[in-house]
Amino acid sequence: MVLNTIDYAVIGVYLLAITAFGSWFARFQKTTRDYFLTDRSVPWWAICFTIVATETSTLSFIGVPAGAYAGNMTFLQIAIGYIVGRILVSILFIPAYFRGELFTSYELLQRRFGPSVKNVAAVIFMVTRTLADGIRLFATALVISVVTHVPVTWTVIILGAAMIVFTVRGGVSAVIWTDVVQMFIYVGGALLVFFGLLQLIPGGWAEVTRTASSHFTVFDFSTDPKQVYTFWAGLLGGIALTLATHGTDQFLVQRLLSARSAREASTGLVLSGFIVFAQFVLFLIIGAMLYTFYQHSPLPRALTRTDEVLPLFVITSLPHGISGFIVAAIVAAALSPSINSLAATTVNDFYVKYVRPDADESTLMRVSRQATILWGVAQIAVALGAQFVTRSVLDSGLAVLSLAAGPVLGAFLVGVLSSRTGPRGMLTGMLAGVAALLWIWTSGATAWTWYAFAGAAITSVVALVTSPALDRA
C-alpha cells in the first residue's frame, strides 16, 4: 500500500494552509524587533504551546516510538529532568532576560563578561544548532521518503526550501503562531495512530499490557555512565540539558523573550514541561503498541533502521486520508525552524556590533532575511550529509546539542550566580569544558546524556578556580 490521491490532497491542503497562515504575519514585520521578538506580544499559553512544538520535532515523533519498539522505554526518565530543569530556568535565567532590552540570550553574557565570552557562546550555538537541526530536517525527509518513495536527497531540498520561504516571509511571529496550530496537528496525528493500533491489535489494550510487562524496560537505576538512559542520567543530564537548551540556547530563549512579561514566560515554560512529559508517554506507548502489533502481523518489509517503523505502519495499515493526515502531522512536527533565531544571533551579536553599528532598520531587515536564507542553506547541507549517519537520528540530534551545551551553560550559571569571575577565567573554563567533552566523546567515557552536565560542571569549576589569578593580572 502507498499513499494515494486523497492522502496527497490532505498533505497538500495542510501545507498550503499553514504556509498561507504563516505568510499572513509578513504584514507585521516592520522592524527587527517585530521580526525577531514579535514586539513582545505573545501570551503565556502560546509560549507554552510553541515551546512544546519546538521541542517535539520529527526526531521525537518517530525516534521515541522507534526506541520503545526496540524494547527500551527508558527515554521517559530524561523527561523527569526536563520538568525540574524548566523550573530552574524560570528562577535563574528568565528574570535576568527581562531586565532591559535583549534580542538574544548571549547579550546577557556581554553584560557580565564582555564581548569575548559572548562571541564564543554565540558561535557555539550557531554551529551546534545548525548541525542538530540539519539532522532534524533529515529525519523529516526520511519519513517523507519512506511514504512517498521520493529520494531522500530531493525530499531534503524541497522541505528545506519550504522552510526558508516560510521563515523569511513571516519572521518569528509566523514560527510561533504556526507552532501553536501544529502542536494540535501532530498530537492529533499521534492519537490517530494510537487508536488505529488499538483497533488492529488482537486482544486490544490487554494484549499491549501483557506484551509490555515482559518486554519493555521503563526505569533503569544503573550507575554506569556509559548507559544512555538511566534514572540518574535522565534526572541530572535532563536538568542540565534543559537548563542549556531552554535557558541559554537562542532557539528557545527567543520564544521566552517574545512573551509579554517574565511571569508569562515562566508560566508557559513550566507548563510545557508537563505537556512534553505526557507527549513522551504517548509516543512510548505507541512504540510498545507497534511492537505488539508486529508480533501478530509480519512486517511488510525488512527495516533498515527502527526509525522507519512508524511511517511504515502508517502507509501500510491505516486507511487513506488518515495516512495523509498523519504524514502532515509528522511534517508539522518539523516545521519549527531555528533559522530565524540563528539570523537574530548573526545580526544582533555580530553584524550590528562589528560590521554596521550605524545600520538603519531597512538595512537590518534586509540583512536579517539574507542571514535567514544563509542558515537555511547550511541546514540543508547538513541534512544531506546526515544520510550517512547510521545511529538513531534521535540520539544523534540530542548528542550534538548536548556536546557543546555544557560549556555555554557553565558560562551562564557562573555569570548569574557569581560576581567574582572575570572574562579570562570564564574563557579558560569554557575551553577546558570543550576540551574535556571532546575527550569524553572520542573515548566513549560517558553516554551523551551526561555531556551537558559534565561540560557545565567542568566549565564552572575551572572558571571559578582560575579567575582570581587570571583576571587580577
TIFITI-169880 format. One record per residue (C-alpha): residue number from 1; residue in three letters; x, y, z. Coordinates in Angstrom, 2 decimals, m for minus. Layout:
{atom NUM,ALA,{X,Y,Z}} ...
***
This chain:
{atom 1,MET,{0.00,0.00,0.00}} {atom 2,VAL,{1.21,3.52,m0.83}} {atom 3,LEU,{m0.28,6.98,m0.44}} {atom 4,ASN,{m2.99,7.78,m2.97}} {atom 5,THR,{m4.58,10.95,m4.32}} {atom 6,ILE,{m6.64,11.52,m1.18}} {atom 7,ASP,{m3.53,11.36,1.03}} {atom 8,TYR,{m1.56,13.73,m1.18}} {atom 9,ALA,{m4.53,16.10,m1.25}} {atom 10,VAL,{m4.65,16.15,2.56}} {atom 11,ILE,{m0.90,16.81,2.78}} {atom 12,GLY,{m1.07,19.48,0.06}} {atom 13,VAL,{m4.01,21.31,1.62}} {atom 14,TYR,{m2.31,21.29,5.01}} {atom 15,LEU,{0.96,22.67,3.66}} {atom 16,LEU,{m0.79,25.38,1.66}} {atom 17,ALA,{m2.96,26.37,4.63}} {atom 18,ILE,{m0.09,26.55,7.11}} {atom 19,THR,{2.10,28.47,4.64}} {atom 20,ALA,{m0.70,30.97,3.99}} {atom 21,PHE,{m1.27,31.33,7.73}} {atom 22,GLY,{2.42,31.93,8.38}} {atom 23,SER,{2.75,34.36,5.46}} {atom 24,TRP,{m0.13,36.42,6.85}} {atom 25,PHE,{2.24,37.64,9.58}} {atom 26,ALA,{4.56,39.22,6.99}} {atom 27,ARG,{2.47,42.40,7.12}} {atom 28,PHE,{3.55,42.95,10.73}} {atom 29,GLN,{7.30,42.67,10.09}} {atom 30,LYS,{8.30,46.34,10.00}} {atom 31,THR,{11.36,46.30,12.28}} {atom 32,THR,{13.88,43.76,13.55}} {atom 33,ARG,{12.10,43.86,16.93}} {atom 34,ASP,{8.99,42.59,15.12}} {atom 35,TYR,{10.98,40.12,13.01}} {atom 36,PHE,{12.86,38.59,15.94}} {atom 37,LEU,{10.68,39.22,19.04}} {atom 38,THR,{7.07,39.87,17.85}} {atom 39,ASP,{7.29,43.14,19.82}} {atom 40,ARG,{6.89,41.01,22.99}} {atom 41,SER,{3.17,40.39,22.50}} {atom 42,VAL,{2.80,36.60,22.95}} {atom 43,PRO,{0.57,35.33,25.84}} {atom 44,TRP,{1.66,32.60,28.23}} {atom 45,TRP,{m0.44,29.83,26.69}} {atom 46,ALA,{1.03,30.45,23.25}} {atom 47,ILE,{4.54,30.45,24.79}} {atom 48,CYS,{3.73,27.05,26.28}} {atom 49,PHE,{2.49,25.56,23.01}} {atom 50,THR,{5.29,26.98,20.86}} {atom 51,ILE,{7.90,25.55,23.26}} {atom 52,VAL,{6.22,22.14,23.13}} {atom 53,ALA,{6.06,22.24,19.33}} {atom 54,THR,{9.64,23.49,19.05}} {atom 55,GLU,{10.95,20.76,21.31}} {atom 56,THR,{8.84,17.98,19.79}} {atom 57,SER,{10.44,17.61,16.40}} {atom 58,THR,{10.24,14.74,13.96}} {atom 59,LEU,{13.15,13.28,15.94}} {atom 60,SER,{10.73,12.76,18.82}} {atom 61,PHE,{7.71,11.83,16.71}} {atom 62,ILE,{9.46,8.93,15.02}} {atom 63,GLY,{12.52,8.39,17.24}} {atom 64,VAL,{10.81,7.90,20.60}} {atom 65,PRO,{8.35,5.26,19.31}} {atom 66,ALA,{11.26,3.60,17.48}} {atom 67,GLY,{13.17,3.28,20.75}} {atom 68,ALA,{10.16,1.77,22.50}} {atom 69,TYR,{9.59,m0.58,19.56}} {atom 70,ALA,{13.13,m1.87,20.13}} {atom 71,GLY,{12.18,m2.66,23.74}} {atom 72,ASN,{13.53,0.42,25.51}} {atom 73,MET,{11.16,2.88,27.17}} {atom 74,THR,{13.81,4.39,29.45}} {atom 75,PHE,{13.79,7.62,27.42}} {atom 76,LEU,{10.94,8.69,29.73}} {atom 77,GLN,{13.45,9.13,32.56}} {atom 78,ILE,{15.02,12.12,30.86}} {atom 79,ALA,{11.63,13.85,30.70}} {atom 80,ILE,{11.64,13.98,34.52}} {atom 81,GLY,{14.80,16.08,34.36}} {atom 82,TYR,{13.15,18.26,31.72}} {atom 83,ILE,{10.46,19.35,34.19}} {atom 84,VAL,{12.91,20.16,37.02}} {atom 85,GLY,{15.18,21.98,34.56}} {atom 86,ARG,{12.34,24.25,33.41}} {atom 87,ILE,{11.58,25.28,36.98}} {atom 88,LEU,{15.24,26.21,37.48}} {atom 89,VAL,{15.30,28.20,34.21}} {atom 90,SER,{12.29,30.22,35.39}} {atom 91,ILE,{14.11,31.01,38.64}} {atom 92,LEU,{17.68,31.59,37.42}} {atom 93,PHE,{17.52,32.97,33.87}} {atom 94,ILE,{14.15,34.42,32.90}} {atom 95,PRO,{14.25,37.34,35.39}} {atom 96,ALA,{17.68,38.32,34.05}} {atom 97,TYR,{16.46,38.24,30.42}} {atom 98,PHE,{13.66,40.68,31.14}} {atom 99,ARG,{15.91,43.29,32.72}} {atom 100,GLY,{16.46,45.63,29.77}} {atom 101,GLU,{16.15,45.24,26.02}} {atom 102,LEU,{17.69,41.97,24.84}} {atom 103,PHE,{17.37,40.48,21.37}} {atom 104,THR,{19.43,37.35,22.09}} {atom 105,SER,{20.39,35.34,25.14}} {atom 106,TYR,{24.08,35.93,24.51}} {atom 107,GLU,{23.76,39.67,25.14}} {atom 108,LEU,{23.39,38.71,28.81}} {atom 109,LEU,{26.92,37.28,28.70}} {atom 110,GLN,{28.20,40.51,27.15}} {atom 111,ARG,{26.79,42.49,30.05}} {atom 112,ARG,{28.54,40.24,32.52}} {atom 113,PHE,{31.82,39.24,30.84}} {atom 114,GLY,{32.26,41.43,27.78}} {atom 115,PRO,{32.31,40.55,24.07}} {atom 116,SER,{34.83,37.67,24.08}} {atom 117,VAL,{32.75,35.24,26.17}} {atom 118,LYS,{29.56,36.31,24.40}} {atom 119,ASN,{31.09,35.69,20.96}} {atom 120,VAL,{32.36,32.21,21.87}} {atom 121,ALA,{28.94,31.22,23.24}} {atom 122,ALA,{27.14,32.61,20.17}} {atom 123,VAL,{29.44,30.78,17.74}} {atom 124,ILE,{28.95,27.52,19.64}} {atom 125,PHE,{25.19,28.00,19.37}} {atom 126,MET,{25.29,28.70,15.64}} {atom 127,VAL,{27.44,25.66,14.86}} {atom 128,THR,{25.68,23.11,17.07}} {atom 129,ARG,{22.16,24.31,16.30}} {atom 130,THR,{22.85,24.12,12.57}} {atom 131,LEU,{24.16,20.56,12.94}} {atom 132,ALA,{21.31,19.41,15.19}} {atom 133,ASP,{18.56,20.95,13.10}} {atom 134,GLY,{20.13,19.68,9.89}} {atom 135,ILE,{19.75,16.20,11.40}} {atom 136,ARG,{16.18,17.11,12.33}} {atom 137,LEU,{15.47,18.11,8.72}} {atom 138,PHE,{16.92,14.80,7.53}} {atom 139,ALA,{14.67,12.90,9.95}} {atom 140,THR,{11.63,14.56,8.42}} {atom 141,ALA,{12.87,13.89,4.89}} {atom 142,LEU,{13.45,10.24,5.80}} {atom 143,VAL,{9.82,9.85,6.84}} {atom 144,ILE,{8.50,11.57,3.72}} {atom 145,SER,{10.81,9.49,1.54}} {atom 146,VAL,{9.58,6.23,3.10}} {atom 147,VAL,{5.93,7.06,2.45}} {atom 148,THR,{6.25,8.75,m0.96}} {atom 149,HIS,{9.28,6.90,m2.41}} {atom 150,VAL,{10.81,10.24,m3.39}} {atom 151,PRO,{14.61,10.02,m2.82}} {atom 152,VAL,{15.78,11.47,0.49}} {atom 153,THR,{18.06,13.99,m1.25}} {atom 154,TRP,{15.21,15.60,m3.18}} {atom 155,THR,{12.94,15.48,m0.15}} {atom 156,VAL,{15.55,17.35,1.92}} {atom 157,ILE,{15.89,20.04,m0.73}} {atom 158,ILE,{12.12,20.51,m1.13}} {atom 159,LEU,{11.43,20.65,2.62}} {atom 160,GLY,{14.42,22.91,3.20}} {atom 161,ALA,{13.30,25.35,0.51}} {atom 162,ALA,{9.80,25.46,2.01}} {atom 163,MET,{11.30,26.09,5.46}} {atom 164,ILE,{13.32,29.03,4.15}} {atom 165,VAL,{10.40,30.67,2.32}} {atom 166,PHE,{8.10,30.21,5.30}} {atom 167,THR,{10.52,31.76,7.81}} {atom 168,VAL,{11.84,34.58,5.66}} {atom 169,ARG,{8.31,35.87,5.00}} {atom 170,GLY,{6.75,35.66,8.43}} {atom 171,GLY,{9.62,36.03,10.90}} {atom 172,VAL,{9.33,34.68,14.43}} {atom 173,SER,{5.63,35.61,14.63}} {atom 174,ALA,{4.86,33.11,11.89}} {atom 175,VAL,{7.03,30.48,13.57}} {atom 176,ILE,{5.42,30.90,17.00}} {atom 177,TRP,{1.77,31.05,15.93}} {atom 178,THR,{2.05,28.22,13.43}} {atom 179,ASP,{3.73,26.22,16.20}} {atom 180,VAL,{0.56,26.67,18.24}} {atom 181,VAL,{m1.54,25.25,15.40}} {atom 182,GLN,{0.90,22.50,14.53}} {atom 183,MET,{1.14,21.18,18.08}} {atom 184,PHE,{m2.51,20.18,17.88}} {atom 185,ILE,{m1.99,18.74,14.39}} {atom 186,TYR,{0.78,16.34,15.37}} {atom 187,VAL,{m0.83,15.40,18.70}} {atom 188,GLY,{m3.97,14.61,16.71}} {atom 189,GLY,{m1.90,12.51,14.33}} {atom 190,ALA,{m0.35,10.60,17.24}} {atom 191,LEU,{m3.78,9.92,18.72}} {atom 192,LEU,{m4.99,8.58,15.36}} {atom 193,VAL,{m2.04,6.16,15.33}} {atom 194,PHE,{m2.83,5.16,18.92}} {atom 195,PHE,{m6.49,4.37,18.26}} {atom 196,GLY,{m5.69,2.78,14.89}} {atom 197,LEU,{m3.29,0.37,16.58}} {atom 198,LEU,{m5.75,m0.31,19.38}} {atom 199,GLN,{m8.33,m1.50,16.85}} {atom 200,LEU,{m5.86,m3.60,14.85}} {atom 201,ILE,{m4.09,m5.43,17.71}} {atom 202,PRO,{m5.80,m8.76,18.52}} {atom 203,GLY,{m6.87,m8.56,22.15}} {atom 204,GLY,{m6.60,m4.76,22.22}} {atom 205,TRP,{m5.18,m2.98,25.24}} {atom 206,ALA,{m4.97,m6.17,27.32}} {atom 207,GLU,{m2.56,m7.66,24.77}} {atom 208,VAL,{m0.44,m4.49,24.77}} {atom 209,THR,{m0.06,m4.52,28.55}} {atom 210,ARG,{0.67,m8.25,28.55}} {atom 211,THR,{3.44,m7.83,25.98}} {atom 212,ALA,{4.82,m4.69,27.58}} {atom 213,SER,{5.10,m6.26,31.02}} {atom 214,SER,{7.55,m8.85,29.74}} {atom 215,HIS,{9.40,m6.95,27.00}} {atom 216,PHE,{9.86,m3.31,27.97}} {atom 217,THR,{12.06,m1.53,30.50}} {atom 218,VAL,{10.97,1.87,31.86}} {atom 219,PHE,{13.30,2.61,34.78}} {atom 220,ASP,{16.97,1.77,34.99}} {atom 221,PHE,{18.81,2.72,38.19}} {atom 222,SER,{22.21,1.65,36.90}} {atom 223,THR,{25.14,3.93,37.78}} {atom 224,ASP,{27.08,3.00,34.63}} {atom 225,PRO,{27.86,6.37,32.95}} {atom 226,LYS,{28.07,4.68,29.53}} {atom 227,GLN,{24.40,3.74,29.55}} {atom 228,VAL,{22.38,6.35,27.67}} {atom 229,TYR,{19.08,6.28,29.54}} {atom 230,THR,{19.34,5.64,33.27}} {atom 231,PHE,{17.39,7.33,36.04}} {atom 232,TRP,{20.43,9.34,37.17}} {atom 233,ALA,{21.42,10.35,33.64}} {atom 234,GLY,{17.81,11.28,32.96}} {atom 235,LEU,{17.48,13.37,36.11}} {atom 236,LEU,{20.85,15.15,36.23}} {atom 237,GLY,{21.51,15.05,32.50}} {atom 238,GLY,{17.94,16.10,31.72}} {atom 239,ILE,{18.16,19.05,34.11}} {atom 240,ALA,{21.47,20.20,32.62}} {atom 241,LEU,{20.28,19.77,29.03}} {atom 242,THR,{17.08,21.72,29.74}} {atom 243,LEU,{18.98,24.50,31.51}} {atom 244,ALA,{21.16,24.74,28.40}} {atom 245,THR,{18.52,24.44,25.67}} {atom 246,HIS,{15.68,26.36,27.35}} {atom 247,GLY,{17.77,28.75,29.41}} {atom 248,THR,{20.71,29.68,27.15}} {atom 249,ASP,{20.06,28.45,23.58}} {atom 250,GLN,{18.72,31.32,21.48}} {atom 251,PHE,{16.37,28.97,19.59}} {atom 252,LEU,{14.14,28.54,22.66}} {atom 253,VAL,{15.11,31.68,24.58}} {atom 254,GLN,{13.82,33.68,21.59}} {atom 255,ARG,{10.35,32.28,22.38}} {atom 256,LEU,{10.65,33.34,26.02}} {atom 257,LEU,{11.82,36.84,25.05}} {atom 258,SER,{8.68,37.18,22.90}} {atom 259,ALA,{6.41,36.84,25.96}} {atom 260,ARG,{4.51,39.79,27.41}} {atom 261,SER,{6.37,39.55,30.71}} {atom 262,ALA,{8.80,37.42,32.71}} {atom 263,ARG,{5.88,35.94,34.66}} {atom 264,GLU,{4.07,34.84,31.49}} {atom 265,ALA,{7.30,33.40,30.06}} {atom 266,SER,{7.86,31.36,33.25}} {atom 267,THR,{4.27,30.11,33.36}} {atom 268,GLY,{4.36,28.95,29.75}} {atom 269,LEU,{7.78,27.33,30.15}} {atom 270,VAL,{6.98,25.30,33.29}} {atom 271,LEU,{3.60,24.13,31.98}} {atom 272,SER,{5.26,22.99,28.74}} {atom 273,GLY,{7.36,20.53,30.73}} {atom 274,PHE,{4.32,18.60,31.93}} {atom 275,ILE,{2.79,18.58,28.45}} {atom 276,VAL,{6.05,17.29,26.94}} {atom 277,PHE,{6.16,14.55,29.58}} {atom 278,ALA,{2.62,13.48,28.65}} {atom 279,GLN,{3.58,13.52,24.96}} {atom 280,PHE,{6.57,11.27,25.55}} {atom 281,VAL,{4.33,8.84,27.44}} {atom 282,LEU,{2.02,8.77,24.41}} {atom 283,PHE,{4.91,8.29,21.94}} {atom 284,LEU,{6.44,5.49,24.03}} {atom 285,ILE,{3.10,3.71,24.31}} {atom 286,ILE,{2.74,3.93,20.53}} {atom 287,GLY,{6.15,2.26,20.20}} {atom 288,ALA,{5.06,m0.53,22.53}} {atom 289,MET,{1.84,m0.92,20.55}} {atom 290,LEU,{3.78,m1.13,17.29}} {atom 291,TYR,{5.90,m3.92,18.74}} {atom 292,THR,{2.78,m5.76,19.90}} {atom 293,PHE,{1.08,m5.30,16.54}} {atom 294,TYR,{4.02,m6.74,14.61}} {atom 295,GLN,{4.11,m9.77,16.89}} {atom 296,HIS,{0.80,m10.71,15.26}} {atom 297,SER,{1.32,m9.29,11.75}} {atom 298,PRO,{4.55,m9.66,9.76}} {atom 299,LEU,{6.45,m6.53,8.80}} {atom 300,PRO,{5.61,m5.52,5.20}} {atom 301,ARG,{9.35,m5.36,4.55}} {atom 302,ALA,{12.59,m5.55,6.48}} {atom 303,LEU,{13.55,m2.38,8.37}} {atom 304,THR,{16.92,m0.81,7.58}} {atom 305,ARG,{16.59,1.18,10.83}} {atom 306,THR,{13.94,1.21,13.58}} {atom 307,ASP,{13.17,4.88,12.81}} {atom 308,GLU,{11.19,3.60,9.81}} {atom 309,VAL,{8.68,1.52,11.80}} {atom 310,LEU,{6.10,4.25,12.47}} {atom 311,PRO,{5.91,5.66,8.92}} {atom 312,LEU,{5.84,2.11,7.54}} {atom 313,PHE,{2.83,1.28,9.72}} {atom 314,VAL,{1.07,4.49,8.67}} {atom 315,ILE,{1.24,3.79,4.94}} {atom 316,THR,{0.57,0.05,5.10}} {atom 317,SER,{m2.03,m0.36,7.81}} {atom 318,LEU,{m4.15,2.79,8.09}} {atom 319,PRO,{m6.92,3.96,5.74}} {atom 320,HIS,{m6.24,6.52,3.04}} {atom 321,GLY,{m6.91,10.07,4.19}} {atom 322,ILE,{m5.87,9.21,7.74}} {atom 323,SER,{m2.44,8.24,6.38}} {atom 324,GLY,{m2.19,11.60,4.66}} {atom 325,PHE,{m3.18,13.44,7.84}} {atom 326,ILE,{m0.55,11.61,9.91}} {atom 327,VAL,{2.15,12.37,7.35}} {atom 328,ALA,{1.06,16.01,7.55}} {atom 329,ALA,{1.35,15.73,11.34}} {atom 330,ILE,{4.91,14.43,11.01}} {atom 331,VAL,{5.73,17.38,8.76}} {atom 332,ALA,{4.08,19.67,11.34}} {atom 333,ALA,{6.47,18.36,13.99}} {atom 334,ALA,{9.36,19.51,11.79}} {atom 335,LEU,{8.11,22.94,10.73}} {atom 336,SER,{9.50,24.90,13.69}} {atom 337,PRO,{12.74,26.11,12.11}} {atom 338,SER,{15.64,27.64,14.04}} {atom 339,ILE,{16.93,29.76,11.16}} {atom 340,ASN,{15.18,32.90,12.46}} {atom 341,SER,{16.96,32.59,15.82}} {atom 342,LEU,{20.25,31.93,14.03}} {atom 343,ALA,{19.69,35.08,11.99}} {atom 344,ALA,{18.91,37.03,15.18}} {atom 345,THR,{22.25,35.96,16.67}} {atom 346,THR,{24.11,36.75,13.44}} {atom 347,VAL,{22.64,40.23,13.11}} {atom 348,ASN,{22.47,41.38,16.73}} {atom 349,ASP,{25.60,39.73,18.13}} {atom 350,PHE,{27.92,40.23,15.15}} {atom 351,TYR,{26.67,42.39,12.27}} {atom 352,VAL,{25.47,45.31,14.41}} {atom 353,LYS,{28.42,45.05,16.78}} {atom 354,TYR,{31.26,44.71,14.26}} {atom 355,VAL,{30.13,45.39,10.69}} {atom 356,ARG,{27.50,48.15,10.62}} {atom 357,PRO,{26.81,49.67,14.04}} {atom 358,ASP,{25.04,52.57,12.29}} {atom 359,ALA,{22.79,50.43,10.06}} {atom 360,ASP,{19.21,51.68,9.69}} {atom 361,GLU,{16.13,49.49,10.05}} {atom 362,SER,{15.68,48.82,6.34}} {atom 363,THR,{19.27,47.60,6.10}} {atom 364,LEU,{18.89,45.44,9.21}} {atom 365,MET,{15.68,43.87,7.85}} {atom 366,ARG,{17.39,43.09,4.54}} {atom 367,VAL,{20.43,41.56,6.25}} {atom 368,SER,{18.19,39.62,8.66}} {atom 369,ARG,{16.34,37.97,5.78}} {atom 370,GLN,{19.61,37.23,3.97}} {atom 371,ALA,{21.02,35.62,7.13}} {atom 372,THR,{17.85,33.52,7.45}} {atom 373,ILE,{18.37,32.20,3.92}} {atom 374,LEU,{22.05,31.51,4.58}} {atom 375,TRP,{21.35,29.41,7.67}} {atom 376,GLY,{18.59,27.56,5.85}} {atom 377,VAL,{21.01,26.54,3.11}} {atom 378,ALA,{23.54,25.43,5.75}} {atom 379,GLN,{20.96,23.17,7.42}} {atom 380,ILE,{20.04,21.65,4.07}} {atom 381,ALA,{23.71,20.81,3.55}} {atom 382,VAL,{23.91,19.13,6.99}} {atom 383,ALA,{20.72,17.18,6.27}} {atom 384,LEU,{22.16,15.86,3.03}} {atom 385,GLY,{25.25,14.67,4.89}} {atom 386,ALA,{23.18,13.11,7.69}} {atom 387,GLN,{22.03,10.38,5.28}} {atom 388,PHE,{25.29,8.60,6.08}} {atom 389,VAL,{24.73,8.56,9.87}} {atom 390,THR,{23.94,5.01,10.96}} {atom 391,ARG,{22.90,5.58,14.58}} {atom 392,SER,{19.42,6.66,15.76}} {atom 393,VAL,{18.52,10.11,14.45}} {atom 394,LEU,{17.04,10.94,17.87}} {atom 395,ASP,{20.29,10.16,19.70}} {atom 396,SER,{22.36,11.89,17.00}} {atom 397,GLY,{20.40,15.13,17.23}} {atom 398,LEU,{20.38,15.24,21.03}} {atom 399,ALA,{24.05,14.27,21.26}} {atom 400,VAL,{25.11,17.18,19.03}} {atom 401,LEU,{23.16,19.64,21.18}} {atom 402,SER,{24.49,18.17,24.43}} {atom 403,LEU,{28.14,18.14,23.32}} {atom 404,ALA,{28.51,21.94,23.25}} {atom 405,ALA,{25.66,22.89,25.58}} {atom 406,GLY,{27.66,22.29,28.75}} {atom 407,PRO,{30.36,24.97,28.36}} {atom 408,VAL,{27.78,27.60,27.39}} {atom 409,LEU,{25.56,26.61,30.31}} {atom 410,GLY,{28.56,26.85,32.63}} {atom 411,ALA,{29.19,30.43,31.48}} {atom 412,PHE,{25.57,31.43,32.11}} {atom 413,LEU,{25.48,29.76,35.54}} {atom 414,VAL,{28.69,31.43,36.67}} {atom 415,GLY,{27.53,34.74,35.19}} {atom 416,VAL,{24.22,34.67,37.05}} {atom 417,LEU,{25.33,33.09,40.34}} {atom 418,SER,{28.82,34.56,40.84}} {atom 419,SER,{30.16,38.12,40.68}} {atom 420,ARG,{33.83,37.23,41.20}} {atom 421,THR,{34.66,35.56,37.91}} {atom 422,GLY,{36.09,37.66,35.09}} {atom 423,PRO,{36.29,37.15,31.31}} {atom 424,ARG,{39.71,35.47,31.24}} {atom 425,GLY,{38.76,32.90,33.84}} {atom 426,MET,{35.44,32.30,32.09}} {atom 427,LEU,{37.09,31.74,28.72}} {atom 428,THR,{39.58,29.36,30.34}} {atom 429,GLY,{36.71,27.45,31.89}} {atom 430,MET,{34.85,27.21,28.58}} {atom 431,LEU,{37.94,25.98,26.75}} {atom 432,ALA,{38.52,23.39,29.48}} {atom 433,GLY,{34.88,22.28,29.19}} {atom 434,VAL,{35.11,21.92,25.41}} {atom 435,ALA,{38.42,20.01,25.65}} {atom 436,ALA,{37.04,17.67,28.31}} {atom 437,LEU,{33.89,16.96,26.30}} {atom 438,LEU,{35.88,16.24,23.17}} {atom 439,TRP,{37.87,13.68,25.15}} {atom 440,ILE,{34.69,12.20,26.66}} {atom 441,TRP,{33.10,12.00,23.22}} {atom 442,THR,{36.09,10.40,21.45}} {atom 443,SER,{36.88,8.00,24.30}} {atom 444,GLY,{33.27,7.00,24.94}} {atom 445,ALA,{33.77,7.59,28.66}} {atom 446,THR,{30.10,8.52,29.16}} {atom 447,ALA,{26.84,8.46,27.24}} {atom 448,TRP,{25.63,11.68,25.58}} {atom 449,THR,{23.06,12.20,28.35}} {atom 450,TRP,{25.92,13.26,30.66}} {atom 451,TYR,{27.58,15.68,28.20}} {atom 452,ALA,{25.72,18.85,29.25}} {atom 453,PHE,{26.09,18.11,32.97}} {atom 454,ALA,{29.80,17.27,32.70}} {atom 455,GLY,{30.57,20.23,30.44}} {atom 456,ALA,{28.77,22.72,32.70}} {atom 457,ALA,{30.41,21.34,35.86}} {atom 458,ILE,{33.94,21.37,34.44}} {atom 459,THR,{33.49,24.83,32.90}} {atom 460,SER,{32.14,26.32,36.13}} {atom 461,VAL,{34.80,24.82,38.41}} {atom 462,VAL,{37.73,25.78,36.18}} {atom 463,ALA,{36.39,29.33,35.72}} {atom 464,LEU,{35.89,29.84,39.45}} {atom 465,VAL,{39.33,28.43,40.32}} {atom 466,THR,{41.39,30.22,37.67}} {atom 467,SER,{39.69,33.61,37.56}} {atom 468,PRO,{41.26,35.05,40.75}} {atom 469,ALA,{44.72,34.67,39.19}} {atom 470,LEU,{43.92,35.36,35.54}} {atom 471,ASP,{41.61,38.34,35.94}} {atom 472,ARG,{43.74,40.03,38.57}} {atom 473,ALA,{46.78,40.02,36.28}} 
***
